Amino acid sequence: MNARYVIKEDPYGLGNHFGIAITNNFPARYNIAPSQPVPIIRQGPDGRREYTLVRWGFVPSWDRAGQMFKRSIVNIRSESAPEKNSFRHAWRRRHCLFPMNGFYEWLDGPDGKQPYLHALAENMPLFSLAGLWEDWLGEDGSEMTTAAFLTRDGIFPLTGEVDRVPVFVPPDRYDDWLHADETDDSLAREIVGLPDPDFIHWPVSQRVNSWKPDDEGLIQPILLNAQQSLF
């Protein structure tokens, strides 16, 4: 399941989309990888949306030794999150949105793993996935905020088969998702169950298979030969 994604929106575009002021100049990123700093949108103490940078890779607050840093939990199964010890407190209290313009998925091909970029349209408009965040305090006093997005069973765009898909949040449901109610999670469960959007996808360079490249060329479509083509 998705472990790389793209944010090419500038701070003005992000702020306009979410209706908030953003002063952080997060650069365009075309190959975001686990453990790197990423922007999320969450509900602040005053009840308003706020932008902040976190580590992509969820670590529960009780893991003060930081053992789960090694696992890079970048996505969380929504079906078990409400009850699982690692995630249930965040499910009840700490929801967030992961803004992005696209994400990568892979299929096995004759020349190794072939990446495909998924987006809502060819011009890659901004969208958001549902996530959970957590504050972590280490035994040595170090502090960090971590987050991961949610997945569920759905129709995998590349194959048309049931598999794990990210939980998409429509803009008109942003506030419903961000307002975590620890006494009633019915809205959260409803959002997790919404239909998948019609993601389109296209093959891109296998340079994406390494976390090191990070340039606009990574999102450009490539031509596959007949043997490689999914169709």
C-alpha positions as CSV (number, residue, x, y, z in Angstrom):
1,M,0.0,0.0,0.0
2,N,1.1,3.5,-0.9
3,A,4.4,4.6,0.7
4,R,5.2,7.6,-1.5
5,Y,3.3,10.7,-2.5
6,V,3.4,14.1,-4.1
7,I,2.7,17.7,-2.9
8,K,3.2,20.2,-5.6
9,E,0.8,22.8,-4.2
10,D,2.4,26.1,-3.0
11,P,1.5,27.5,0.5
12,Y,-0.9,29.9,-1.1
13,G,-2.8,27.1,-2.9
14,L,-2.8,25.0,0.3
15,G,-4.1,27.9,2.4
16,N,-6.8,28.8,-0.1
17,H,-8.0,25.1,-0.3
18,F,-8.3,24.7,3.5
19,G,-9.3,28.3,4.3
20,I,-6.3,29.0,6.6
21,A,-3.2,31.2,6.5
22,I,0.0,29.3,5.9
23,T,3.4,31.0,6.5
24,N,5.5,27.9,6.2
25,N,7.2,27.7,2.8
26,F,7.0,23.9,2.3
27,P,8.6,23.3,-1.1
28,A,7.1,21.2,-3.9
29,R,7.9,17.5,-3.2
30,Y,7.6,14.8,-5.8
31,N,8.7,11.7,-3.9
32,I,7.8,12.0,-0.2
33,A,9.0,9.0,1.6
34,P,8.3,7.5,5.1
35,S,10.0,9.2,8.1
36,Q,10.3,12.6,6.3
37,P,8.6,15.8,7.5
38,V,5.2,16.3,5.9
39,P,2.4,18.9,6.3
40,I,-1.0,17.9,7.9
41,I,-4.1,19.9,8.6
42,R,-5.7,19.3,12.0
43,Q,-8.1,21.0,14.4
44,G,-6.3,23.4,16.8
45,P,-7.1,24.1,20.4
46,D,-9.4,26.9,19.4
47,G,-11.4,24.6,17.2
48,R,-10.1,26.1,13.9
49,R,-8.1,24.3,11.3
50,E,-4.3,24.6,11.6
51,Y,-1.3,23.6,9.4
52,T,1.7,21.9,11.0
53,L,4.6,19.7,10.0
54,V,4.9,16.2,11.4
55,R,6.9,13.0,10.9
56,W,5.3,10.7,8.4
57,G,5.3,7.4,10.4
58,F,3.0,7.0,13.4
59,V,4.5,6.3,16.8
60,P,2.0,5.7,19.8
61,S,2.6,7.9,22.8
62,W,3.1,4.8,25.1
63,D,6.2,3.7,23.1
64,R,8.6,6.0,25.0
65,A,11.6,3.9,23.9
66,G,10.7,4.7,20.2
67,Q,10.8,1.1,19.1
68,M,8.0,1.7,16.5
69,F,10.1,4.3,14.7
70,K,11.8,1.3,13.1
71,R,8.5,0.1,11.7
72,S,7.5,3.2,9.8
73,I,3.8,2.9,10.2
74,V,2.8,5.2,7.3
75,N,-0.8,3.8,7.0
76,I,-3.2,2.4,9.5
77,R,-6.1,0.0,8.9
78,S,-9.3,1.9,9.6
79,E,-11.1,-1.3,10.6
80,S,-8.9,-2.0,13.6
81,A,-7.9,1.6,14.5
82,P,-10.8,2.2,16.9
83,E,-9.9,-0.8,19.1
84,K,-6.2,-1.3,18.6
85,N,-4.1,-0.1,21.5
86,S,-1.6,1.7,19.3
87,F,-4.2,3.9,17.6
88,R,-7.5,4.0,19.6
89,H,-6.6,7.2,21.5
90,A,-5.7,9.0,18.3
91,W,-8.9,7.7,16.6
92,R,-11.0,9.2,19.4
93,R,-9.2,12.5,19.7
94,R,-6.6,13.3,17.0
95,H,-7.7,13.3,13.4
96,C,-5.9,15.0,10.6
97,L,-5.9,15.5,6.8
98,F,-2.9,14.6,4.6
99,P,-3.0,17.1,1.7
100,M,-1.5,15.8,-1.6
101,N,-1.7,16.0,-5.4
102,G,-1.1,12.4,-6.1
103,F,0.3,9.1,-4.7
104,Y,2.3,6.2,-6.1
105,E,1.4,2.6,-6.3
106,W,3.4,-0.3,-7.8
107,L,2.7,-3.4,-9.9
108,D,5.1,-6.2,-10.6
109,G,6.5,-6.0,-14.2
110,P,9.1,-7.8,-16.3
111,D,11.7,-5.2,-15.4
112,G,10.8,-5.0,-11.7
113,K,8.4,-2.9,-9.8
114,Q,6.6,-0.4,-12.1
115,P,5.3,2.7,-10.4
116,Y,2.0,4.4,-11.3
117,L,0.9,7.8,-10.2
118,H,-2.7,8.2,-9.0
119,A,-4.5,11.6,-9.1
120,L,-8.0,13.0,-9.4
121,A,-7.3,14.4,-12.9
122,E,-4.4,15.1,-15.3
123,N,-3.7,18.5,-13.8
124,M,-3.4,16.8,-10.4
125,P,-5.7,19.0,-8.2
126,L,-5.2,18.9,-4.4
127,F,-7.1,16.4,-2.4
128,S,-6.9,15.0,1.2
129,L,-6.6,11.6,2.9
130,A,-7.9,10.9,6.4
131,G,-5.1,10.5,9.0
132,L,-4.4,10.2,12.7
133,W,-1.7,12.1,14.6
134,E,0.0,11.6,17.9
135,D,2.4,13.5,20.2
136,W,5.4,11.4,21.3
137,L,7.7,12.0,24.2
138,G,10.8,9.9,24.4
139,E,12.6,8.6,27.5
140,D,15.3,11.2,26.9
141,G,12.8,14.1,26.9
142,S,12.8,14.4,23.1
143,E,9.4,15.3,21.5
144,M,7.9,14.7,18.1
145,T,4.5,14.7,16.4
146,T,3.9,11.8,14.1
147,A,1.1,10.8,11.8
148,A,-0.2,8.3,9.3
149,F,-3.1,8.1,7.0
150,L,-5.9,5.5,7.0
151,T,-6.7,2.7,4.6
152,R,-9.7,0.4,4.1
153,D,-10.9,-2.3,1.7
154,G,-11.8,-0.9,-1.6
155,I,-11.4,-1.3,-5.4
156,F,-7.7,-0.9,-6.2
157,P,-7.6,1.4,-9.3
158,L,-4.8,-0.4,-11.0
159,T,-6.4,-3.9,-11.1
160,G,-10.1,-3.3,-10.4
161,E,-9.9,-5.8,-7.6
162,V,-10.7,-5.4,-3.9
163,D,-7.5,-4.4,-2.0
164,R,-6.3,-1.8,0.4
165,V,-7.0,1.8,-0.6
166,P,-6.5,5.1,1.2
167,V,-9.4,6.9,2.8
168,F,-10.3,9.9,0.8
169,V,-12.1,12.8,2.5
170,P,-14.3,15.1,0.3
171,P,-13.8,18.8,1.0
172,D,-17.3,19.2,2.3
173,R,-16.5,16.6,5.0
174,Y,-13.2,18.0,6.2
175,D,-14.7,19.5,9.4
176,D,-16.6,16.3,10.1
177,W,-13.4,14.3,10.0
178,L,-11.3,16.8,11.9
179,H,-13.8,17.1,14.7
180,A,-12.9,13.9,16.6
181,D,-15.6,13.1,19.1
182,E,-14.4,10.6,21.7
183,T,-17.9,9.8,22.8
184,D,-19.4,9.2,19.3
185,D,-17.3,8.1,16.3
186,S,-20.3,7.6,13.9
187,L,-19.3,10.4,11.6
188,A,-15.7,9.1,11.4
189,R,-16.9,5.6,10.5
190,E,-19.3,7.1,7.9
191,I,-16.4,9.0,6.3
192,V,-14.2,5.9,6.2
193,G,-17.0,4.1,4.4
194,L,-17.6,6.7,1.6
195,P,-17.2,5.5,-2.0
196,D,-13.8,5.8,-3.6
197,P,-13.2,8.8,-5.9
198,D,-12.5,8.1,-9.6
199,F,-8.7,8.2,-9.4
200,I,-6.9,8.1,-12.7
201,H,-3.4,6.7,-13.0
202,W,-0.5,6.6,-15.4
203,P,3.0,4.9,-15.4
204,V,6.0,6.9,-14.4
205,S,9.7,6.5,-14.2
206,Q,11.2,3.7,-12.1
207,R,13.4,6.4,-10.6
208,V,10.5,6.7,-8.1
209,N,11.6,3.2,-6.8
210,S,14.4,5.0,-4.9
211,W,13.5,7.6,-2.3
212,K,16.4,9.8,-3.4
213,P,15.2,11.4,-6.6
214,D,12.8,14.3,-6.0
215,D,12.0,16.3,-9.2
216,E,9.1,17.2,-11.4
217,G,10.1,14.7,-14.0
218,L,9.0,11.9,-11.7
219,I,5.3,12.7,-12.2
220,Q,5.5,12.7,-16.0
221,P,3.8,9.8,-17.8
222,I,6.0,7.3,-19.7
223,L,5.2,4.9,-22.5
224,L,5.3,1.2,-21.6
225,N,6.0,-1.5,-24.3
226,A,3.3,-4.1,-25.0
227,Q,4.9,-6.6,-22.5
228,Q,4.9,-4.1,-19.7
229,S,1.5,-2.5,-20.3
230,L,-1.2,-3.2,-17.7
231,F,-3.8,-3.2,-20.5
